Amino acid sequence: MTDGDDGPYYALCSPHDPIAQAALVARRADYAAWRVCHSQVGPLTEGNRDWDEHAAELRASPGGTPRFIESHLVALDVLDRLPSLRRLVEDMMHLDMYTLVRIAEVIFKLDPDLDGDAGAWAFLDEQLTAYLTPKRAAQVLPTPAAITRKLRQLLSLLQAEIPDGKKKEREQKRELDDGYLQYPDGPGTVGTAISHDQATAAIIDRALREHAAQKGLTIAEAHADIVLNQVTVSVTMNVYKANDIPGAPTFLPDRTLLTEEAEEKLDEHVGRVRDMDEAAHSEVEGYSPSGAQRAYLEGRDGTCRWPGCDAPAEGTDKDHRVNHADGGATSPRNMVCLCRRHHNRKTEKLIHYLFDDVTGDVYWLFANGKWVVDEAAGPLAPANRRWLSTLGERLKKRRARLWGTA
């Protein structure tokens, strides 16, 4: 593996891969075209443009619906408010317009009280730039879903700083139908959208998935069965919190960052506390990992470790890198999370991997000699532990600037 001589880079920007280089040229051209559109229209978020007129004019050039054009131009508006990220994107061109649109859609949910806060935007800029800077050669770029998940974590941290008085004022304005919506969803079907606080939503999601798996139902069928037949479902949930980092936040296995309110609500249901550092170095007899080992693996990996797979780690197979039959230990040092489909691909020897148990990195080796590295993304991943160790101090300084507290 000599690609490391080129320094850190994402696999989709590999200087050794002609397909990656061709795609890089295409991304750069697409970005440049939208920049030309943006320069002619100006920032849409300033609210001083006749968008209907511009949309009619632009449709003849890039094509697409007014909504499609608008989403791309707003994405550039948002990127312009994140100068470090913009420099990184224009230098590397690793993010396509689709990903930039997804980022803008999430940031648009920033609380109005924070939208005009330059410090909040600087915080997002710093954190996103660090997250989207490669750390090693041939690294797999986080998927758009992973990027928006990280962004929601950052927004949760910022939202938590809104004064309690404003939060209570909003809560008092709630109406009966708040958080509940039904809408036509095709011939003969109706969609239902329900919003809950984080803790309640996490418990419901886990119950639905458990019941669906046990009964061979879809999630929607499991929901109907539980509600209409008053089914009782018992669930086990893992939550993660660093005990060696003062003020560390609490995470769900999918890397959802819990608010203080959600953490307090879930604390009421905690039945067992496990030492994940101890589980990380443990080894058991037999093929199946212990409950503590499974909890650690899911907390470390976050998702299936196949390159680009976003299947949640919960419910995945726990694969022995060195097969158990060949003497491989049943230990997190020799195991990674793989969804059933990709576990089968590995078992069929269509692809191989190496595992670095210190960094949590998985090096995937393809038959044609190509290789990529997948970074662990769960709340227990080494990279996330380093992030948490510095995040607390940064937030403390930000709060001091905002509220005049130490």
Secondary structure in CASP SS format (residue, H / E / C, confidence):
PFRMAT SS
TARGET T0000
AUTHOR 0000-0000-0000
METHOD secondary structure of the structure
MODEL  1
M C 1.00
T C 1.00
D H 1.00
G H 1.00
D H 1.00
D H 1.00
G C 1.00
P C 1.00
Y C 1.00
Y E 1.00
A H 1.00
L H 1.00
C H 1.00
S C 1.00
P C 1.00
H C 1.00
D C 1.00
P H 1.00
I H 1.00
A H 1.00
Q H 1.00
A H 1.00
A H 1.00
L H 1.00
V H 1.00
A H 1.00
R H 1.00
R H 1.00
A H 1.00
D H 1.00
Y H 1.00
A H 1.00
A H 1.00
W H 1.00
R H 1.00
V H 1.00
C H 1.00
H H 1.00
S H 1.00
Q H 1.00
V H 1.00
G C 1.00
P C 1.00
L H 1.00
T H 1.00
E H 1.00
G C 1.00
N C 1.00
R C 1.00
D C 1.00
W H 1.00
D H 1.00
E H 1.00
H H 1.00
A H 1.00
A H 1.00
E H 1.00
L H 1.00
R C 1.00
A C 1.00
S C 1.00
P C 1.00
G C 1.00
G C 1.00
T C 1.00
P H 1.00
R H 1.00
F H 1.00
I H 1.00
E H 1.00
S H 1.00
H H 1.00
L H 1.00
V H 1.00
A H 1.00
L H 1.00
D H 1.00
V H 1.00
L H 1.00
D H 1.00
R C 1.00
L C 1.00
P H 1.00
S H 1.00
L H 1.00
R H 1.00
R H 1.00
L H 1.00
V H 1.00
E H 1.00
D H 1.00
M H 1.00
M C 1.00
H C 1.00
L C 1.00
D C 1.00
M H 1.00
Y H 1.00
T H 1.00
L H 1.00
V H 1.00
R H 1.00
I H 1.00
A H 1.00
E H 1.00
V H 1.00
I H 1.00
F C 1.00
K C 1.00
L C 1.00
D C 1.00
P H 1.00
D H 1.00
L H 1.00
D H 1.00
G C 1.00
D C 1.00
A H 1.00
G H 1.00
A H 1.00
W H 1.00
A H 1.00
F H 1.00
L H 1.00
D H 1.00
E H 1.00
Q H 1.00
L H 1.00
T H 1.00
A H 1.00
Y H 1.00
L C 1.00
T C 1.00
P C 1.00
K C 1.00
R C 1.00
A C 1.00
A C 1.00
Q E 1.00
V C 1.00
L C 1.00
P C 1.00
T C 1.00
P H 1.00
A H 1.00
A H 1.00
I H 1.00
T H 1.00
R H 1.00
K H 1.00
L H 1.00
R H 1.00
Q H 1.00
L H 1.00
L H 1.00
S H 1.00
L H 1.00
L H 1.00
Q H 1.00
A C 1.00
E C 1.00
I C 1.00
P C 1.00
D H 1.00
G H 1.00
K H 1.00
K H 1.00
K H 1.00
E H 1.00
R H 1.00
E H 1.00
Q H 1.00
K C 1.00
R C 1.00
E C 1.00
L C 1.00
D C 1.00
D C 1.00
G C 1.00
Y E 1.00
L E 1.00
Q E 1.00
Y E 1.00
P E 1.00
D C 1.00
G C 1.00
P C 1.00
G C 1.00
T C 1.00
V E 1.00
G E 1.00
T E 1.00
A E 1.00
I E 1.00
S C 1.00
H C 1.00
D C 1.00
Q H 1.00
A H 1.00
T H 1.00
A H 1.00
A H 1.00
I H 1.00
I H 1.00
D H 1.00
R H 1.00
A H 1.00
L H 1.00
R H 1.00
E H 1.00
H H 1.00
A H 1.00
A H 1.00
Q H 1.00
K H 1.00
G C 1.00
L C 1.00
T C 1.00
I H 1.00
A H 1.00
E H 1.00
A H 1.00
H H 1.00
A H 1.00
D H 1.00
I H 1.00
V H 1.00
L H 1.00
N C 1.00
Q C 1.00
V C 1.00
T C 1.00
V C 1.00
S C 1.00
V C 1.00
T C 1.00
M C 1.00
N C 1.00
V C 1.00
Y E 1.00
K E 1.00
A C 1.00
N C 1.00
D C 1.00
I C 1.00
P C 1.00
G C 1.00
A C 1.00
P C 1.00
T E 1.00
F E 1.00
L C 1.00
P C 1.00
D C 1.00
R C 1.00
T C 1.00
L E 1.00
L C 1.00
T C 1.00
E H 1.00
E H 1.00
A H 1.00
E H 1.00
E H 1.00
K H 1.00
L H 1.00
D H 1.00
E C 1.00
H C 1.00
V C 1.00
G C 1.00
R C 1.00
V C 1.00
R C 1.00
D C 1.00
M H 1.00
D H 1.00
E H 1.00
A H 1.00
A H 1.00
H C 1.00
S C 1.00
E C 1.00
V E 1.00
E C 1.00
G C 1.00
Y C 1.00
S C 1.00
P C 1.00
S C 1.00
G H 1.00
A H 1.00
Q H 1.00
R H 1.00
A H 1.00
Y H 1.00
L H 1.00
E H 1.00
G H 1.00
R H 1.00
D H 1.00
G C 1.00
T E 1.00
C C 1.00
R C 1.00
W C 1.00
P C 1.00
G C 1.00
C C 1.00
D C 1.00
A C 1.00
P E 1.00
A C 1.00
E C 1.00
G C 1.00
T C 1.00
D E 1.00
K E 1.00
D E 1.00
H E 1.00
R C 1.00
V C 1.00
N C 1.00
H H 1.00
A H 1.00
D H 1.00
G C 1.00
G C 1.00
A C 1.00
T E 1.00
S C 1.00
P H 1.00
R H 1.00
N H 1.00
M E 1.00
V E 1.00
C E 1.00
L E 1.00
C C 1.00
R H 1.00
R H 1.00
H H 1.00
H H 1.00
N H 1.00
R H 1.00
K H 1.00
T H 1.00
E C 1.00
K C 1.00
L C 1.00
I C 1.00
H E 1.00
Y E 1.00
L E 1.00
F E 1.00
D C 1.00
D C 1.00
V C 1.00
T C 1.00
G C 1.00
D C 1.00
V E 1.00
Y E 1.00
W E 1.00
L E 1.00
F C 1.00
A C 1.00
N C 1.00
G C 1.00
K C 1.00
W E 1.00
V E 1.00
V E 1.00
D E 1.00
E C 1.00
A C 1.00
A C 1.00
G C 1.00
P C 1.00
L C 1.00
A C 1.00
P H 1.00
A H 1.00
N H 1.00
R H 1.00
R H 1.00
W H 1.00
L H 1.00
S H 1.00
T H 1.00
L H 1.00
G H 1.00
E H 1.00
R H 1.00
L H 1.00
K H 1.00
K H 1.00
R H 1.00
R H 1.00
A H 1.00
R H 1.00
L H 1.00
W H 1.00
G C 1.00
T C 1.00
A C 1.00
END
